[in-house]
């Protein structure tokens, strides 16, 4: 069982966004994985951009050995930033259709939360076999992503469903079916998992509308790998929420039953 530290996470209900988008970014990468910033740079930039809370969420696997150093460096440097809430997390991927995740045991009971993602399309229920977009029709790929995501959320292994639909939209260059989005939000709401509103999502507007309709838990993250991406999700959400004909105006047309 994956254990977490007992931290108060700055996750909120979707409709709280209508009162204003909090200045947080809960999905950031550093040079410990595939980010281009050192931990110290992320902290400096977050402060310069007037963020109130951030989360370090580098990619991790069961074989990742960097975890102790990662935790120690973040915790040490974060002490210099008393006005910034700094959280520790990792991003882990589903390794099969049943939703098992590639989690490093070294991180057990030492993190504040875990982001679970789909990076490839699982083809076998139990074995870590994946297919690329060359192997699968789009109609099959999105259903696999939904099934693996639901199983991952129901397992209790993750706190946040990270960049939902991104794998599909990037590989197939088409929107994720609305039917699948509804299934993901329904499951997240039922399981108490936060849906990540991610700046890299190809279906962010539709996902935001569904989250507002169900008032599920959400997490706000840029999935930043570059310095200029840190905090980007705040502006993106502000623009979407304030856009004419955007979610604020259309949410009244939804209900629990349609979400």
Secondary structure, 3 states (H helix, E strand, C coil): CCCCCCCCCCCEEHHHHHHCCCCEEEEECCCCCCCCCCHHHHHHHHHHCCCCEEEEEEECCCCCCCHHHHHHHHHHHHCCCCCCEEEEEEEEEECCCCCCECCCHHHCCCCCEEEEECCCEECCCCCCCEECCCCCCHHHHHHHHHHHHHHHHHCCCCCEECCCCHHHHHHHCCCCCHHHHHHHHHHHHHHCCEEEEECCCCCHHHHHHHHHHHCCEEEEECCECCHHHCCHHHHHHHHHHHCCCCHHHHHHHCCCCCC
